[in-house]
Amino acid sequence: QVQLVESGGGLVQPGGSLSLSCVASGSIERNNIMGWYRRFTGESREAVAVISSGGVTNYADPVKGRFTISRDNRKMTVYLQMNNLKPEDTAVYYCGLAARGNAYWGQGTQVTVSS
């Protein structure tokens, strides 16, 4: 079983920065994709940024140039650095891991951007 534990998040003013971390543990395939997703109130979860075990990244258009995803394979940790945050970034952020057709999710962490 794979477990994902997120940390970070919180309240920040517009234009501010936040960092999220997610540690994966358990039986994890070496070739995997880790990423960050978010769910706005009343809507379905959407991808924010993903990164393969080889370091290839992909970002959603709304966050390009503002968010940076990275990972440490030895620590099985994925990070999301969020800069120039906007009120529309307010959401619950989830860490996800996909490998061999299976998907695993963290519990989610709230990010609120408000003055």
N, C-alpha and C positions, 0 to 999 in steps of 0.2 A: 504494500500500500504506500502511496505517495502522499506526503503532507506538505502543505505550503503555509508558511507563517509570514504575514506581512507586518511591517512596522513603518512608522512615519505617518504622514498625513496631519490633518488638523486645520486650524483656521489661519488664513493669511490675507493680507490686504491686496487689492489689485496691483499688479506690477511686481509682487513679491515672488519668492522662490520657496519650494519645498522639495524634499527628497523622500522617496519611498524605497524600501528594501523588502526583499522577499527571499526567504531561505527555504530550499526544498530538501526534504529528507525522505528516506525509504529506498525502495527498489526502483532506480531511475535508469532508463536507457541512456547510453552515452550520447546517441544522436537524438536530440530533442529540440524543441522550440519553447522558449519561455517568453512571456510577454505580460503586458499590462492592458487591462480592459477597464471600462468604466460604464456605470449605469446611472443615467439621469433619472430623476424621480418620475415614475410612471412609464418609463421606456425600457426597451430591452438593452442588454449589454452590448457594447461596441468595442472594437479593438482600438487601442491607443498607439501602442508600439510593440513590436515583437523582435526577438533576436534569436538566431539559431545558435547551436552549440559551436558552430564555426565562426560566429561573430557577424553574420549578415543581418542587417537591420532593415526594418520597414516601419514607416510612420504613417499615421492618419494625417490627412491634409491639414486639419485644424491645429495640429500641434507641431507641424514641421517648423524647424528653426527656433522652437521654444523649449521642447522637451528632448532629452537625451537618454536613451536606454543603453545599459551596459551590463555585463555579467562577469562573474568570476567562477569559472568552471570548477576550480579546486574547492571552493566554498559552496558550490551549488547555490549561488546567490545572484539574483537579478536586481538591478537598480533602475530607478527612474528619477532623473533630475528634471524638475519642472521650473522653468524660469518665465518671467513676464506673465504670471498667471492672470487669467481673466475671470470675471464672474461666471461666464459660461463654462468654465472648467469645473465648476462645482458639481460633484458627483461622488458616488461610492466607487473607489478604485479597487480592482481585483487583480491579483496575480494569477497567471495561468501557466500550465505546463502541458505540452502535447508531445506524445511519443507513441509510436506503433499503434496509431488509431485510438489511443486513449487520451482523455483530457482530464486534468485535475485543476481544482480551484482553491484559492485561499478564501478566508472568511470575509475579506473586504475591509477597506479602511476609508473613512470619510475625509474628503478634501472639500473645504469650504473657502471660497474666495469672496470676501466681502469687506467693505469699509465700515 
